[in-house]
């Protein structure tokens, strides 16, 4: 596509010059002035665009062996302009500065273009890549020597051992620390931004926790009135949670399914209104969780944390420095909040605001790095109430009961009408059972009430991708007259159940909806209309549809913050690394009415007894104690006392 030349003008040019058209563009461009409508100024724009397309073709030809997408090739050209090809050939690691180009891809290009393995940009690119890998595994930092060993192995893979020396790596790390790309402290390395997130969040929290608050005189009176007017009877721990919420300005409530967290939220909102009134802000990390929060509490203006904080994307930091305007802030599903989101939130809480964090500490940790909720609980500086009495009765009660058995290290789960086990000898057998049960349950309840969850996205017959393909053809097969849309090898149909995978405008990452139409818009471009909960309808172009995938099955991680009437969960020995207690616990607690477990009791046993996965490299709790001590001592830098350090470690071990 050459800017300035539309279909009609293209016909005129080809009609005039025929097979010599590209020769004219390359060597005799002034001849185009013979075409009606092409002025000298327009010709200048045409030639600029043509030159760019010419460069793009050369760039694409050079990169064709490396399977770089056309979209990424254009991004390279937009970044480097007419020098793009020369830069890729001679300075390939410059590509690392472009979003979407990882070290491994660029290193493959560099190796085949003869780039020196000792290239400083290669070493720095590998260091950044290895740190990103640590962050993707949930860690905020890594021990320096161990980290440099990993970089050494990666840089020398495929070369003679020692081609890149340990000294060269250490020197590059030092330069990156000096340049503010890495942070080194107490023997560990952080990516600079994650050190800033953790440290600034700790400072903000320490200041918030220094605030003094007294229990209101009328609290007992309003606690009784709340139970009477709301028609409930609070247990002792629930009353303790409510009292803590009004006796301190920053508190935590944690508990599993069926322990009455929502009931406590309702009472807190009731008493806040009676005692003081004032503005209330309800937040959750995902759109699904915030909508569920609104439905359960009757408070209509719950929002995602990203929306409340003005975060326009999951990567960008908020441009606003304003404090959140609220007298009371309730945050649900706090276990899903990673360090970056916690930093944005904690540094925006103004003094005097009452904050209550609610969640289930035994669920999966956040997808992003950090272990914020657990660190806040373990540090001992925040008042915490643990709700441990199950109130859920009738349908769904076995789900809560078995969840608590797992937390108590017992794999002797009880099976019945609402917690079903169906044995499967292998993955293909499990996939067939999942398909059978999905057909049966969706026929009874509808597609929107039934969800298949699985730990793996790509591997095997019971992965998300394989099950989505299978269930898609089962419930929404190809039919004459049913519109379809093809997006980079994937096909979407009207009535498809889909999930949105990025925060964008009013649609949140993880929102699930249905395709209600596929058609051509006024520009004759194919679009898909997707209807989400709360009657939100959004049009998606073919490019936008790259954020969409089928949602008959989804990962356990993606399901956090959601609840479904029925969950069908394949659980097989082949899942191996994913056979962890927190993954199984999170999966089964997504079900409200019925859980259908398909697979192996041996795999269940292994998961229940595997708790090794919870460890993440983070110092948030320790930093909070250190910052609090500094505030109390009126000094800027004070070593953490041995007593406080010991207290922190004891709390962490015993929790």
C-alpha positions in Angstrom: 0.0 0.0 0.0 1.5 3.3 -1.2 0.1 6.4 0.5 -1.4 8.8 -2.0 -2.3 6.1 -4.6 -5.8 4.8 -4.3 -7.3 2.0 -6.4 -8.5 4.3 -9.3 -5.1 6.1 -9.5 -3.3 2.7 -9.4 -5.3 1.6 -12.4 -4.3 4.8 -14.3 -0.6 4.3 -13.5 -0.6 0.7 -14.5 -2.6 1.5 -17.6 -0.1 4.1 -18.6 3.2 2.3 -17.8 2.2 -1.3 -17.6 5.0 -3.7 -16.7 7.4 -0.7 -16.4 5.5 0.7 -13.4 8.1 -0.2 -10.8 11.0 0.8 -13.1 9.3 4.2 -13.4 8.9 4.5 -9.6 12.6 3.5 -9.1 14.3 5.5 -11.9 11.9 7.9 -13.6 9.5 9.1 -10.9 8.9 12.5 -12.6 7.0 10.5 -15.3 4.2 10.1 -12.8 3.4 13.8 -13.2 1.8 12.8 -16.5 -1.0 11.1 -14.5 -4.0 13.4 -13.8 -4.2 14.3 -10.1 -0.5 13.8 -9.3 1.0 17.2 -8.4 4.7 17.7 -7.5 3.7 17.9 -3.8 1.7 14.7 -4.1 4.5 13.0 -5.9 6.9 13.8 -3.1 4.5 12.0 -0.6 4.1 9.0 -3.0 7.9 8.6 -3.3 8.4 8.9 0.5 5.8 6.1 1.0 7.1 4.0 -1.8 10.7 4.2 -0.5 9.4 3.1 2.9 7.6 0.1 1.4 10.7 -0.7 -0.6 12.7 -0.7 2.6 10.1 -2.8 4.3 10.3 -5.4 1.5 14.1 -5.6 1.8 13.8 -5.8 5.6 11.2 -8.6 5.3 13.4 -10.5 2.9 16.3 -10.4 5.2 14.2 -11.4 8.3 12.2 -14.1 6.5 14.3 -17.0 7.9 13.5 -15.9 11.4 9.7 -16.0 11.3 9.3 -12.3 12.3 5.6 -11.2 11.7 4.9 -8.4 9.2 3.5 -6.3 12.1 6.9 -6.6 13.9 8.8 -5.9 10.8 6.9 -2.7 10.3 7.5 -1.8 13.9 11.3 -2.1 13.2 11.0 0.2 10.3 8.9 2.7 12.3 11.6 2.7 15.0 14.7 3.0 12.8 13.4 4.4 9.6 15.5 4.0 6.4 18.5 2.7 8.5 16.5 -0.2 9.7 18.1 -2.9 7.5 21.6 -1.7 8.2 21.0 -1.6 12.0 19.5 -5.1 12.0 22.4 -6.5 10.0 25.2 -4.7 12.0 23.7 -3.9 15.4 21.0 -6.6 15.9 20.8 -6.2 19.7 19.3 -2.7 19.1 16.1 -4.6 18.4 15.9 -5.4 22.2 14.7 -1.8 22.8 11.5 -2.6 20.7 8.6 -4.2 22.6 8.0 -7.7 21.5 11.6 -8.5 20.6 13.1 -10.8 23.2 16.8 -11.7 23.7 16.4 -15.2 22.2 14.9 -14.0 19.0 17.5 -11.3 18.5 20.3 -13.6 19.5 19.3 -16.0 16.8 19.5 -13.2 14.2 22.9 -12.0 15.7 24.4 -15.5 15.5 23.5 -15.9 11.9 24.8 -12.4 11.0 28.2 -13.0 12.5 27.8 -10.7 15.6 30.5 -11.2 18.2 29.3 -13.2 21.2 31.2 -10.7 23.4 29.2 -7.7 22.0 28.4 -5.6 25.1 24.8 -5.1 23.8 24.5 -8.9 23.6 25.6 -9.3 27.2 23.4 -6.5 28.5 20.4 -7.9 26.5 20.9 -11.3 28.1 21.1 -9.8 31.5 17.8 -8.0 30.9 16.3 -11.2 29.5 17.3 -13.2 32.5 16.0 -10.6 34.9 12.7 -10.6 33.0 12.6 -14.4 33.4 13.0 -14.0 37.2 10.1 -11.5 37.2 7.9 -13.8 35.1 8.5 -16.5 37.7 7.1 -14.1 40.4 10.4 -13.0 41.9 11.3 -9.3 42.5 15.0 -10.0 42.9 17.6 -12.7 42.6 20.8 -13.4 44.6 23.6 -11.8 42.5 26.0 -14.7 42.1 23.2 -17.1 41.3 21.8 -14.7 38.8 25.2 -14.1 37.1 25.6 -17.9 36.8 22.3 -18.1 34.9 23.4 -15.3 32.6 26.8 -17.1 32.0 25.0 -20.3 31.0 22.7 -18.5 28.6 25.4 -16.4 26.9 27.8 -19.4 26.4 25.1 -21.8 25.1 26.3 -23.0 21.7 29.7 -21.5 22.1 32.9 -22.8 23.7 32.6 -22.6 27.5 34.0 -19.3 28.8 33.6 -17.5 25.5 31.9 -14.8 27.5 33.7 -14.6 30.9 32.3 -14.2 34.3 34.3 -11.0 34.7 32.7 -9.5 31.5 29.2 -10.4 32.9 30.0 -8.9 36.3 31.3 -5.7 34.6 28.1 -5.4 32.5 26.0 -5.9 35.7 28.0 -3.1 37.4 27.5 -0.7 34.5 23.8 -1.5 34.4 23.6 -0.7 38.2 25.5 2.5 37.6 23.1 3.4 34.7 20.0 2.8 36.9 18.8 -0.2 35.0 19.4 -2.6 37.9 19.5 -2.1 41.7 22.0 -3.9 43.9 21.5 -4.2 47.6 22.5 -6.7 50.3 23.8 -9.2 47.8 20.8 -9.3 45.5 19.8 -7.7 42.2 16.5 -6.1 41.3 15.3 -4.6 38.0 15.3 -1.0 39.1 11.6 -0.5 38.6 10.7 -3.4 40.9 13.0 -2.2 43.6 11.3 1.2 43.4 7.8 -0.4 43.5 8.7 -2.5 46.5 10.5 0.2 48.4 8.1 3.0 47.7 5.1 0.8 48.6 6.8 -0.2 51.9 7.4 3.5 52.8 3.8 4.4 52.0 2.5 1.4 54.0 4.8 2.2 57.0 3.4 5.7 57.1 -0.2 4.5 56.9 0.3 2.0 59.6 1.7 4.7 62.0 -1.8 6.4 62.0 -3.7 6.1 65.3 -7.4 5.2 65.5 -9.8 4.5 68.4 -12.7 2.2 68.3 -15.9 4.3 67.9 -18.1 4.4 71.0 -21.2 3.4 69.1 -19.6 0.5 67.3 -21.2 -2.3 69.4 -24.6 -0.6 69.0 -24.3 -0.4 65.2 -22.9 -3.9 65.1 -26.1 -5.2 66.7 -28.3 -3.0 64.4 -26.5 -4.2 61.3 -27.2 -7.9 62.2 -30.8 -7.1 62.9 -31.5 -5.0 59.8 -29.5 -7.2 57.5 -31.0 -10.4 58.9 -27.7 -12.0 59.8 -25.9 -13.4 62.8 -22.2 -12.8 62.9 -19.8 -15.4 64.3 -17.1 -14.3 66.7 -14.3 -14.0 64.0 -16.7 -12.0 61.7 -17.4 -9.6 64.6 -13.6 -9.3 65.2 -13.1 -8.5 61.5 -15.7 -5.7 61.7 -14.3 -4.3 64.9 -10.7 -4.3 63.5 -11.9 -2.4 60.4 -13.1 0.4 62.7 -10.4 0.2 65.3 -7.5 0.6 62.8 -7.2 2.5 59.6 -5.5 -0.3 57.7 -6.7 -3.9 58.2 -6.8 -7.3 56.4 -9.5 -10.0 56.3 -8.6 -13.4 54.9 -10.6 -16.5 54.6 -11.6 -19.3 52.2 -14.8 -20.0 50.4 -18.0 -20.0 52.5 -16.4 -18.2 55.5 -18.5 -15.1 55.2 -16.2 -12.5 53.8 -19.0 -10.9 51.8 -21.2 -10.8 54.9 -18.5 -8.9 56.7 -18.1 -6.5 53.8 -21.9 -5.7 53.9 -21.7 -5.0 57.7 -18.6 -2.8 57.3 -20.5 -0.7 54.6 -23.6 -0.5 56.8 -21.7 0.7 59.9 -19.6 3.1 57.9 -22.7 4.7 56.6 -24.3 4.9 60.1 -21.2 6.2 61.8 -19.8 8.8 59.5 -21.1 8.4 56.0 -18.6 9.7 53.5 -17.4 8.4 50.1 -16.8 4.7 49.6 -14.5 3.1 46.9 -14.9 -0.6 46.2 -12.1 -2.1 44.0 -10.9 -5.5 42.8 -8.0 -6.4 40.4 -10.3 -7.7 37.6 -13.5 -6.6 36.1 -15.2 -9.9 36.9 -14.2 -9.6 40.6 -15.4 -5.9 40.8 -18.8 -6.7 39.3 -19.2 -9.7 41.7 -18.3 -7.4 44.5 -20.9 -4.9 43.4 -23.6 -7.6 43.1 -22.8 -9.2 46.5 -22.7 -5.9 48.5 -25.4 -4.0 46.6 -22.9 -1.1 46.0 -23.2 -0.3 42.4 -20.0 1.7 41.8 -17.3 -1.0 42.3 -14.5 -0.7 39.8 -11.3 -2.3 38.8 -8.1 -1.1 40.4 -6.7 -0.1 37.0 -9.7 2.1 36.3 -9.7 3.7 39.8 -6.0 4.4 39.6 -6.1 5.7 36.0 -3.9 3.0 34.6 -4.5 3.0 30.8 -2.6 -0.2 30.2 -1.1 -3.1 32.2 2.4 -1.9 31.4 2.2 1.8 31.8 2.4 3.6 35.2 -0.3 6.0 36.2 0.4 9.6 35.1 -1.7 10.8 38.1 -0.2 11.6 41.5 -3.5 12.5 43.0 -4.7 10.7 46.2 -7.8 8.5 45.9 -10.8 10.5 47.1 -12.5 8.1 49.5 -13.2 7.8 53.2 -13.4 4.0 53.0 -11.7 1.7 50.5 -12.5 -2.0 50.3 -10.3 -4.1 48.0 -11.4 -7.7 47.3 -9.4 -10.5 45.8 -6.2 -8.9 47.2 -4.2 -12.1 46.6 -4.3 -11.2 42.8 -2.5 -7.9 43.3 1.1 -7.9 42.2 3.9 -5.5 43.3 3.4 -3.0 40.5 -0.3 -2.6 41.1 0.2 -2.5 44.9 2.8 0.3 44.5 0.3 2.3 42.4 -2.4 1.7 45.0 -0.6 2.2 48.3 1.2 5.4 47.2 -2.2 6.9 46.4 -3.9 6.4 49.7 -4.3 9.6 51.6 -3.9 9.9 55.4 -7.2 9.3 57.3 -8.6 6.9 54.7 -9.9 3.6 56.1 -8.6 0.7 54.1 -9.8 -2.9 54.3 -8.0 -5.6 52.2 -10.0 -8.8 51.6 -8.9 -12.0 50.0 -7.9 -15.6 50.3 -4.2 -16.0 51.1 -4.2 -19.7 50.1 -5.1 -19.0 46.5 -2.6 -18.6 43.7 -0.2 -15.7 44.1 -0.5 -12.8 41.6 0.3 -13.4 38.0 2.8 -10.5 38.1 5.9 -10.5 40.4 5.6 -10.2 44.1 3.6 -11.9 46.9 2.0 -8.8 48.3 -1.0 -10.2 50.3 1.0 -12.9 52.0 3.9 -10.5 52.8 1.4 -8.0 54.4 -0.1 -10.8 56.5 3.3 -12.4 57.5 5.1 -9.2 58.4 3.0 -8.8 61.6 2.6 -5.0 61.2 -1.0 -5.1 59.8 -4.0 -6.2 61.9 -5.3 -9.4 60.4 -8.5 -11.4 60.9 -8.6 -15.0 59.7 -12.1 -16.2 59.0 -11.9 -20.0 59.4 -15.5 -21.1 60.1 -17.5 -22.5 57.1 -21.1 -21.2 56.8 -22.0 -22.5 53.4 -24.6 -25.3 53.6 -26.5 -27.3 51.0 -25.3 -27.2 47.4 -21.7 -26.4 47.1 -20.9 -27.2 50.8 -18.5 -30.1 49.9 -16.5 -27.7 47.8 -15.7 -25.5 50.8 -15.2 -28.5 53.1 -12.7 -30.2 50.7 -10.9 -26.9 50.3 -10.3 -26.8 54.0 -9.2 -30.4 54.1 -6.6 -29.6 51.5 -5.3 -26.6 53.6 -5.0 -29.0 56.5 -2.8 -31.3 54.4 -5.5 -33.9 53.9 -6.1 -35.5 50.5 -8.9 -37.6 51.9 -11.5 -35.6 50.0 -15.2 -36.4 50.3 -17.1 -36.9 47.1 -20.8 -36.5 46.5 -23.4 -34.7 44.3 -21.7 -31.4 44.4 -18.1 -32.6 44.4 -17.8 -35.4 41.7 -14.7 -37.5 40.8 -14.6 -39.3 37.5 -11.5 -41.4 36.9 -9.5 -41.2 33.6 -6.5 -43.4 32.7 -4.9 -40.9 30.2 -5.2 -37.5 28.8 -7.3 -38.5 25.8 -9.7 -40.4 28.0 -10.0 -37.4 30.3 -10.7 -35.1 27.3 -13.6 -37.4 26.2 -15.0 -37.3 29.7 -14.7 -33.5 29.9 -16.5 -33.2 26.6 -19.3 -35.6 27.7 -19.8 -33.7 31.0 -19.6 -30.3 29.3 -22.3 -31.3 26.8 -24.5 -32.6 29.7 -24.1 -29.6 32.0 -24.4 -26.9 29.4 -27.6 -28.6 28.1 -28.9 -28.3 31.6 -27.6 -24.9 32.7 -26.4 -23.1 29.7 -22.9 -22.3 28.4 -22.4 -19.2 30.5 -22.9 -21.3 33.8 -20.3 -23.9 33.0 -16.5 -23.5 32.8 -13.7 -25.9 32.1 -10.4 -25.1 33.9 -7.0 -26.7 33.3 -3.5 -25.8 34.4 -1.8 -25.9 31.0 -2.4 -23.8 28.0 -0.7 -25.7 25.2 0.4 -29.1 26.3 -1.6 -32.2 25.6 -5.3 -33.3 25.0 -6.5 -31.6 28.2 -4.7 -28.2 27.6 -6.7 -25.0 27.1 -6.0 -24.9 23.4 -7.0 -28.6 22.7 -10.1 -28.5 24.9 -11.3 -25.2 23.4 -11.0 -26.7 19.9 -12.9 -29.7 21.0 -15.7 -27.9 22.9 -16.0 -25.2 20.2 -16.9 -27.7 17.5 -19.2 -29.4 20.0 -21.3 -26.5 21.0 -20.9 -24.0 18.1 -20.2 -26.0 14.9 -19.8 -24.6 11.5 -23.2 -24.1 9.8 -24.5 -22.6 6.6 -25.4 -19.0 7.1 -23.4 -18.7 10.4 -20.9 -15.8 10.0 -17.2 -16.5 10.6 -14.1 -14.3 11.0 -10.6 -15.5 10.4 -7.8 -13.9 12.4 -4.2 -15.0 11.9 -5.2 -18.7 11.5 -7.9 -18.7 14.1 -11.6 -18.8 13.3 -14.4 -17.1 15.3 -18.1 -17.7 14.8 -21.3 -16.0 15.9 -22.3 -17.3 19.3 -18.7 -18.1 20.3 -17.9 -17.8 24.0 -14.7 -15.7 24.1 -12.4 -14.0 26.6 -10.6 -10.6 26.4 -6.9 -10.7 27.3 -5.9 -7.1 27.9 -7.2 -4.1 29.9 -8.6 -1.7 27.2 -11.1 1.1 27.8 -14.2 -0.3 29.5 -13.2 -4.0 28.9 -10.9 -5.6 31.5 -8.4 -8.4 31.1 -10.3 -11.7 31.7 -13.8 -10.4 30.8 -15.8 -13.1 29.1 -18.5 -12.5 26.5 -20.3 -13.9 23.5 -19.9 -12.9 19.8 -23.3 -11.6 18.7 -22.5 -10.5 15.2 -19.8 -10.6 12.5 -20.2 -8.1 9.6 -18.7 -5.4 7.4 -18.6 -1.9 8.8 -19.1 1.4 6.9 -15.5 1.2 5.7 -16.1 -2.3 4.4 -13.9 -3.8 7.0 -14.8 -7.0 8.9 -15.7 -6.5 12.5 -17.0 -8.6 15.3 -19.5 -7.5 17.9 -19.0 -9.0 21.4 -21.5 -8.7 24.2 -20.0 -8.7 27.7 -21.8 -8.7 31.1 -23.9 -5.6 32.1 -25.0 -5.3 28.4 -21.7 -3.9 27.3 -21.4 -4.3 23.5 -18.0 -3.6 21.8 -17.0 -3.8 18.2 -13.6 -5.5 17.4 -11.7 -5.0 14.2 -9.6 -8.0 12.9 -6.6 -6.4 14.7 -8.5 -6.0 17.9 -9.5 -9.7 17.7 -5.8 -10.6 18.5 -6.8 -9.7 22.1 -9.6 -12.4 22.0 -9.6 -16.1 22.3 -12.1 -18.9 22.9 -13.2 -19.3 26.5 -15.0 -22.7 26.7 -11.8 -23.7 28.6 -9.3 -21.4 30.3 -6.4 -21.7 32.7 -6.7 -21.8 36.4 -4.6 -18.7 36.7 -6.9 -16.8 34.3 -9.9 -17.9 36.4 -8.8 -16.0 39.6 -11.4 -13.5 40.7 -14.2 -15.5 39.0 -16.9 -17.8 40.2 -18.9 -20.3 38.1 -21.9 -22.4 38.9 -20.1 -25.5 37.6 -16.4 -26.1 37.1 -15.1 -29.1 35.2 -11.5 -29.7 36.1 -9.2 -32.3 34.4 -6.4 -33.2 36.9 -3.8 -35.6 35.6 -0.3 -36.9 36.6 1.0 -35.4 33.3 0.5 -31.9 34.7 3.6 -32.6 36.9 5.0 -29.1 37.7 1.4 -27.8 38.0 0.4 -30.4 40.6 0.5 -27.9 43.4 -1.8 -27.2 46.3 -2.5 -23.6 45.6 -3.4 -24.3 41.9 -5.8 -27.1 42.8 -7.2 -25.1 45.7 -7.8 -22.1 43.4 -9.4 -24.2 40.8 -12.0 -26.0 43.0 -12.9 -22.8 44.9 -14.0 -21.2 41.6 -17.1 -23.5 41.7 -20.2 -22.3 43.5 -22.6 -25.2 43.0 -20.7 -28.2 41.5 -17.1 -29.3 40.9 -16.5 -32.2 38.5 -12.9 -33.5 38.9 -11.7 -35.7 36.0 -8.5 -37.6 36.2 -6.4 -39.2 38.9 -6.6 -39.3 42.7 -2.9 -39.9 42.8 -2.5 -36.5 41.1 -4.8 -34.9 43.7 -2.7 -36.5 46.5 0.5 -35.1 45.0 -1.0 -31.6 44.6 -2.3 -31.5 48.1 1.1 -32.3 49.6 3.1 -30.0 47.3 3.4 -26.6 48.9 6.9 -25.7 47.6 5.6 -23.3 45.0 4.7 -20.5 47.3 8.2 -19.1 47.8 8.9 -15.9 45.9 11.9 -13.6 46.3 10.4 -10.5 47.8 11.3 -8.3 50.8 8.1 -6.2 51.2 7.4 -7.4 54.7 10.9 -6.8 55.9 11.0 -3.4 54.2 7.7 -2.3 55.9 9.2 -3.2 59.3 12.4 -1.3 58.5 10.6 1.8 57.3 8.3 1.8 60.3 11.3 1.6 62.6 12.9 4.4 60.8 9.8 6.6 61.2 9.6 5.7 64.9 13.2 6.6 65.4 12.9 9.8 63.3 15.9 8.7 61.3 16.1 8.1 57.6 18.2 5.0 57.6 18.2 2.6 60.5 19.2 -1.1 60.4 16.4 -3.5 61.1 16.8 -4.6 64.7 17.5 -8.3 65.3 14.4 -8.5 67.4 12.1 -7.3 64.6 13.9 -9.4 62.0 13.5 -12.5 64.2 9.9 -11.7 64.8 9.3 -11.4 61.0 11.0 -14.7 60.3 9.0 -16.5 63.1 5.7 -15.1 61.8 6.6 -16.2 58.3 7.5 -19.7 59.4 4.4 -20.2 61.5 1.8 -18.8 59.2 
